[in-house]
Amino acid sequence: MKLWGGRFAKSTNVMVDDFNSSIRFDERLYKHDIIGSIAHVTMLAKQNIISAEDMAVIKSGLEDLLDDIESGKVAFDIHEEDIHMNLEKLLIDKVGQVGKKLHTGRSRNDQVALDIRLFMRDELVLVDDMIVNLQEIILDMAAEHLDTIMPSYTHLQKAQPITLAHHLMAYFEMLKRDRSRLEDAKIRMNQLPLGAGALATTTYPLDRYFVADLLGFDGICLNSMDAVSDRDFLIEILAAFSVMMMHLSRFCEEIILWCSNEFQFIELDDAYSTGSSIMPQKKNPDIAELVRGKTGRVYGSLMSLLTTMKALPLAYNKDMQEDKEVTFDALDTVKMCLPIFSDMLRTARINKKNMYDGAGGGFTNATDAADYLVKKGMAFRDAHEVIGKLVLYCLNHQKTLESLTLDEYQNLSKVFENDIYEAISLEACVNKRQVIGGPAKEVMEEVIAINRTYLGMTL
């Protein structure tokens, strides 16, 4: 007979048991369910709701049960529906009738709300560590490539010369925001729902603040209906995961382009590439493509939970059981993608010459040529027109700005002098951009130092 079966005259249908059960996916909450139960039963004894002796038996039984699970001695039962009922049944089997007192003053509604918060709080620490590892790789690569000049793009058309360090550090900043979003979500999540009961608290004199302190929460949920029906924190986390995966996907897209024969800016290590079953010459960036593809999977988890929650009346509804599978899937996807992407990036070989040569084409120094005229006293709009005409002249005569003679320059403007050639060199185009946030070497060194401090790394 089920622990809640007193009101029922017949057993549930076997298919209903299977359909209703969540143990297949919520079993991973076992540790946090037990941790929450130990805190709850400790509070019950403190408040004299149960005796200290009963509390000691239950607490010891829960600790033994945790050891049994982690040593592989426990098989969960689908007929007990979920991890909460499984653990309660196993506890009663272990310690006897006193185990039935554990559920005094709580409901599965506030219990599951507690468990998922405890679980995700720990998991976000692991995700954050993975993000930091990727940031450290990016910082090290940026420090190594302060002088590696490459083209930048807008509209996938060559724009201006930058350095690989500057390009990589753009993703570092994105990851900083990703960390911040997850931390913000964790702060809002870190409020104790336990004590809300099914939706209207309980008549027992619970000390919710005591439990919050035991479990490391910043405070308690102040409305019991909201406490059991809130999944905003999971939606926030999935949204943050989605943005982070979007960042990884953008990075992957560039890596895929850079690996192509048309670019040849980088080559991925053999250990992070695959081949073709029919074309022996192929070396495919499958890992980058998979990370890019799995981004849609995380988006799907977010949309699924938003859709589940969009029309639910207060308070708890069984629909909310659907929160876990999508959350766990998105979490697992993120935890799979971050490490393998990090290693793929760390082991990639950079083709500095091809990057430099790429920066030399497409008139990436045209803006600097215009700035040269401005610094000589010409209005920017006039300078823009002059350089535009020079570019058209170069296109019509198969030339570059660097290869034009001084006479050709002066045919359009007498302002040009011999120093134009130094002004439009790739090195000058990069290193004269000394505004903070720009690609100049000394600026990038400053930014890298700032971000090493941000990560708490030794300079």
C-alpha positions in Angstrom: 0.0 0.0 0.0 1.3 3.5 -0.9 2.2 5.8 1.9 -0.7 8.1 0.8 -3.1 5.3 0.1 -5.5 5.5 3.1 -8.1 7.4 1.2 -8.2 5.0 -1.7 -10.2 1.8 -2.0 -8.2 0.3 -4.9 -4.7 0.3 -6.2 -3.6 2.5 -9.1 -3.4 1.1 -12.5 0.1 -0.3 -13.4 0.3 2.1 -16.4 -0.7 5.0 -14.1 2.1 4.1 -11.7 4.6 4.2 -14.6 3.1 7.4 -16.0 2.9 9.2 -12.7 6.4 8.1 -11.5 9.4 10.4 -11.6 11.9 8.2 -9.9 13.7 7.5 -13.3 14.9 11.1 -13.3 14.6 12.5 -9.8 16.6 9.8 -8.1 19.6 12.0 -8.6 18.1 14.2 -5.8 18.6 11.5 -3.2 21.5 13.2 -1.4 19.8 16.5 -1.1 16.5 15.0 -0.1 18.3 13.3 2.8 20.2 16.4 3.7 17.0 18.3 3.8 15.3 15.6 5.8 18.1 15.6 8.4 17.7 19.4 8.8 13.9 19.0 9.1 14.0 16.3 11.7 16.6 18.2 13.7 14.2 21.2 13.8 11.3 19.0 14.8 13.2 17.8 17.9 14.4 21.4 18.7 10.7 22.5 18.6 9.7 19.5 20.8 7.4 18.3 18.0 9.1 14.9 18.2 11.4 13.6 20.9 15.2 13.9 20.8 15.4 10.1 20.9 13.2 9.7 17.8 15.2 12.4 16.0 18.4 10.5 16.8 17.0 7.3 15.4 15.7 8.9 12.2 18.8 10.9 11.7 21.0 7.9 12.0 18.8 5.9 9.7 19.0 8.7 7.1 22.8 8.8 7.3 23.0 5.0 7.0 20.6 5.1 4.0 22.8 7.7 2.3 25.8 5.4 2.8 23.8 2.4 1.4 22.8 4.4 -1.7 26.3 5.6 -2.4 27.7 2.1 -2.0 25.2 0.7 -4.5 23.1 -1.3 -2.1 19.8 0.4 -2.8 17.4 -0.1 -5.8 14.6 2.4 -6.1 11.1 1.2 -6.7 8.9 2.7 -9.5 5.8 1.9 -7.5 6.9 4.5 -4.8 6.6 7.2 -7.4 9.4 9.5 -6.7 12.7 9.9 -4.7 10.9 11.3 -1.7 8.5 8.4 -1.2 11.3 5.9 -2.0 13.5 7.3 0.7 10.7 7.5 3.3 9.8 3.9 2.6 13.4 2.8 2.8 13.8 4.7 6.0 10.8 3.0 7.6 12.1 -0.4 6.5 15.4 0.5 8.2 14.3 2.1 11.5 10.7 0.9 11.9 7.6 2.9 12.7 9.5 5.9 14.1 10.5 6.7 10.5 6.9 7.7 9.8 7.4 10.7 12.0 9.9 12.2 9.6 7.2 13.7 7.4 5.5 15.6 10.2 5.0 19.2 9.3 5.9 19.0 5.6 4.5 18.0 2.2 6.1 16.6 -0.9 5.3 20.0 -2.4 7.7 22.0 -0.2 10.1 19.0 0.0 10.7 18.8 -3.7 11.0 22.6 -3.9 13.7 22.4 -1.3 15.5 19.5 -3.0 15.8 21.0 -6.4 17.1 24.3 -4.9 19.7 22.4 -2.9 20.7 20.3 -5.9 21.0 23.2 -8.3 22.9 25.3 -5.8 25.6 22.7 -5.7 25.5 22.1 -9.5 25.9 25.7 -10.3 29.2 25.7 -8.3 30.4 23.0 -10.6 29.3 24.8 -13.7 31.0 28.0 -12.5 34.2 26.1 -12.1 34.0 24.9 -15.7 33.4 28.4 -16.9 36.4 29.7 -15.0 38.5 26.9 -16.5 37.5 28.1 -20.0 38.2 31.7 -19.0 41.7 30.7 -17.8 42.4 29.0 -21.1 41.2 32.1 -23.0 43.4 34.4 -20.8 46.5 32.2 -21.4 45.9 32.1 -25.1 45.3 35.9 -25.2 48.6 36.5 -23.4 50.3 34.3 -25.9 48.8 36.1 -29.0 49.1 39.8 -28.2 51.0 40.2 -31.4 49.0 37.8 -33.6 47.3 40.1 -36.0 44.2 38.9 -37.8 41.2 40.5 -39.5 38.0 41.4 -37.8 34.6 41.3 -39.5 31.3 42.9 -39.7 28.6 41.2 -41.9 31.3 38.6 -42.4 33.2 41.2 -44.5 36.7 42.2 -43.5 36.6 45.3 -41.3 39.7 46.3 -39.4 42.9 44.5 -38.2 42.9 43.3 -34.6 44.8 40.7 -32.7 43.7 37.2 -31.8 44.1 38.3 -28.2 41.5 41.0 -28.7 39.1 38.5 -30.4 39.4 35.9 -27.8 38.9 38.3 -24.9 35.5 39.2 -26.4 34.4 35.7 -25.4 35.9 36.2 -22.0 33.6 39.1 -21.4 30.6 37.1 -22.5 31.5 34.4 -20.1 31.8 36.9 -17.3 28.2 37.9 -17.9 27.2 34.3 -18.0 28.8 33.8 -14.6 27.0 36.9 -13.3 23.6 35.7 -14.5 24.0 32.3 -12.9 25.1 34.0 -9.6 22.1 36.3 -9.7 19.8 33.3 -10.3 21.5 31.4 -7.4 20.9 34.4 -5.1 17.2 34.5 -5.8 17.0 30.7 -5.6 18.6 30.6 -2.1 15.4 31.1 -0.1 14.1 28.2 2.0 10.7 26.9 0.8 10.5 24.1 3.4 7.8 24.8 6.0 5.3 25.9 3.3 3.6 22.5 3.5 1.3 21.7 0.7 0.5 25.4 0.2 -0.7 26.8 3.6 2.1 25.9 6.1 1.1 23.8 9.1 -0.3 24.0 12.6 3.0 22.7 14.0 5.4 25.4 15.5 8.1 25.0 12.9 11.2 27.2 13.1 11.9 27.8 9.4 14.7 30.3 10.1 16.6 27.5 12.0 16.3 25.2 9.0 17.4 27.9 6.7 20.5 28.5 8.8 21.2 24.7 8.9 21.0 24.4 5.1 22.8 27.6 4.2 19.9 29.6 2.8 19.9 33.4 2.9 16.3 33.6 4.1 12.9 31.9 3.8 10.1 32.2 1.2 7.6 34.5 2.8 4.5 33.2 1.0 3.7 29.5 1.3 1.7 29.4 -2.0 4.5 31.0 -3.9 7.1 28.8 -2.2 5.6 25.5 -3.6 4.6 26.8 -7.0 7.6 28.9 -7.9 9.9 27.6 -10.6 11.2 31.0 -11.6 14.6 30.1 -10.4 14.8 27.1 -12.8 13.6 29.3 -15.7 16.3 31.8 -14.8 19.0 29.2 -14.7 17.8 27.7 -18.0 17.8 31.1 -19.6 21.3 31.8 -18.3 22.4 28.4 -19.7 20.8 29.2 -23.0 22.7 32.5 -23.3 25.9 30.8 -22.3 25.3 28.1 -24.9 24.6 30.8 -27.5 28.0 32.3 -26.7 29.7 28.9 -27.1 27.8 28.4 -30.3 29.0 31.7 -31.8 32.6 30.8 -30.8 32.1 27.3 -32.4 30.8 28.9 -35.6 34.0 31.0 -35.9 36.2 28.0 -35.1 34.4 26.1 -37.9 35.0 28.9 -40.3 38.6 29.3 -39.2 39.3 25.6 -39.8 38.0 25.7 -43.3 40.3 25.7 -46.3 39.1 29.2 -47.2 40.4 30.6 -43.9 43.0 28.1 -42.5 43.4 30.3 -39.4 43.5 27.4 -37.0 43.8 23.6 -37.0 42.1 21.5 -34.4 44.0 18.8 -32.7 43.4 15.3 -34.1 42.0 14.3 -30.8 39.2 16.8 -31.2 38.4 16.2 -34.8 36.8 13.4 -36.8 37.1 12.0 -40.4 34.8 11.0 -43.2 33.6 7.5 -43.9 34.1 8.1 -47.7 36.4 11.1 -48.2 39.9 10.2 -46.8 41.1 13.8 -46.9 38.5 15.2 -44.5 39.2 16.5 -41.0 35.9 17.7 -39.6 35.3 20.1 -36.7 32.6 17.8 -35.3 33.0 18.8 -31.7 32.5 22.4 -32.5 29.5 21.5 -34.6 28.0 19.4 -31.9 28.3 22.1 -29.3 26.7 24.5 -31.8 23.9 21.9 -32.3 23.4 21.2 -28.6 22.6 24.8 -28.0 19.2 24.2 -29.5 18.6 21.4 -27.1 19.2 23.8 -24.1 16.9 26.4 -25.8 14.3 23.6 -26.0 14.5 22.9 -22.3 13.9 26.6 -21.5 10.9 26.8 -23.8 9.5 23.6 -22.4 9.5 24.8 -18.8 8.2 28.2 -19.8 5.3 26.5 -21.6 4.7 24.1 -18.7 4.4 27.0 -16.3 2.6 29.6 -18.4 -1.0 28.7 -17.4 -0.7 27.0 -14.0 -3.0 28.3 -11.3 -1.7 28.4 -7.7 -0.4 26.4 -6.1 1.2 23.1 -6.9 0.2 21.2 -10.0 1.5 17.8 -11.2 2.6 19.5 -14.4 5.5 20.9 -12.4 7.0 17.5 -12.2 8.1 18.2 -15.8 10.6 20.7 -14.5 13.2 18.2 -13.6 13.8 16.3 -16.8 14.3 19.4 -18.9 16.5 21.0 -16.2 18.6 18.0 -15.8 19.0 17.6 -19.5 20.1 21.2 -19.9 22.4 20.9 -17.0 24.0 17.7 -18.3 24.4 19.3 -21.8 26.1 22.3 -20.4 28.4 20.2 -18.2 29.3 18.1 -21.2 29.9 21.0 -23.6 32.0 23.2 -21.4 34.9 20.8 -20.7 35.2 19.4 -24.2 35.0 22.9 -25.8 37.7 24.1 -23.4 40.1 21.3 -24.3 39.4 21.7 -28.0 40.3 25.3 -27.8 43.3 24.8 -25.6 44.8 22.3 -28.1 44.1 24.1 -31.3 47.1 25.2 -33.4 47.1 28.8 -34.5 48.3 29.7 -38.0 49.7 33.2 -37.4 50.9 33.8 -40.9 47.5 33.1 -42.4 45.8 35.3 -39.9 48.3 38.1 -40.7 47.9 37.6 -44.4 44.1 37.7 -44.0 44.3 41.0 -42.2 46.3 42.4 -45.1 43.5 41.9 -47.6 40.1 43.5 -47.9 41.4 47.1 -47.2 41.2 46.6 -43.4 43.4 49.6 -43.0 41.0 52.0 -44.9 39.7 53.5 -41.7 43.2 54.3 -40.6 43.9 55.9 -43.9 40.8 58.2 -43.3 42.0 58.9 -39.7 45.4 59.9 -41.2 43.7 62.6 -43.2 41.7 63.7 -40.3 44.8 64.1 -38.2 46.2 66.3 -41.0 43.2 68.6 -40.6 40.6 67.2 -43.0 37.0 66.8 -41.9 36.2 63.1 -41.4 33.4 63.0 -43.9 35.7 64.4 -46.6 38.4 62.0 -45.6 35.9 59.1 -45.8 35.1 60.2 -49.4 38.7 60.4 -50.4 39.6 57.0 -49.1 36.4 55.5 -50.6 37.6 56.8 -54.0 41.1 55.4 -53.4 39.6 52.0 -52.6 37.6 52.1 -55.8 40.8 53.0 -57.7 42.6 50.1 -56.1 39.8 47.7 -57.1 39.9 48.9 -60.6 43.7 48.6 -60.9 44.2 45.4 -58.8 46.1 47.3 -56.1 46.1 47.7 -52.3 46.4 50.9 -50.3 50.0 49.8 -49.3 51.0 49.4 -52.9 49.8 52.8 -54.2 52.6 55.3 -55.1 52.7 58.6 -53.3 51.8 60.3 -56.7 48.6 58.1 -56.8 47.7 59.2 -53.3 48.4 62.9 -54.1 46.3 62.7 -57.2 43.3 62.6 -54.9 44.6 64.7 -52.1 47.8 66.7 -51.6 47.5 66.1 -47.9 49.1 62.7 -48.3 52.8 62.5 -47.5 55.3 59.6 -47.2 54.2 58.9 -43.6 51.0 57.4 -45.0 52.7 54.1 -45.4 53.6 53.8 -41.7 50.2 55.0 -40.7 48.4 52.2 -42.5 50.7 49.4 -41.6 48.8 46.5 -39.8 51.0 47.0 -36.7 50.1 50.7 -36.5 46.5 50.0 -37.2 46.4 47.7 -34.2 48.7 49.4 -31.7 47.5 53.0 -32.2 44.1 51.9 -31.0 45.0 52.6 -27.4 41.5 53.4 -26.1 40.7 51.0 -23.2 38.8 48.1 -24.7 40.7 48.3 -28.0 43.3 45.9 -29.5 46.6 47.7 -28.9 49.1 45.5 -27.2 49.6 47.6 -24.1 45.8 48.0 -23.6 45.3 44.2 -24.0 48.0 43.6 -21.4 46.1 45.9 -19.0 42.8 44.1 -19.7 44.4 40.7 -19.2 45.8 41.9 -15.9 42.4 43.2 -14.8 40.8 39.9 -15.7 43.5 37.8 -14.0 42.6 39.8 -10.9 38.9 39.2 -11.5 39.6 35.4 -11.5 41.8 35.7 -8.4 44.8 34.4 -10.3 48.4 35.2 -9.5 49.8 37.8 -11.8 
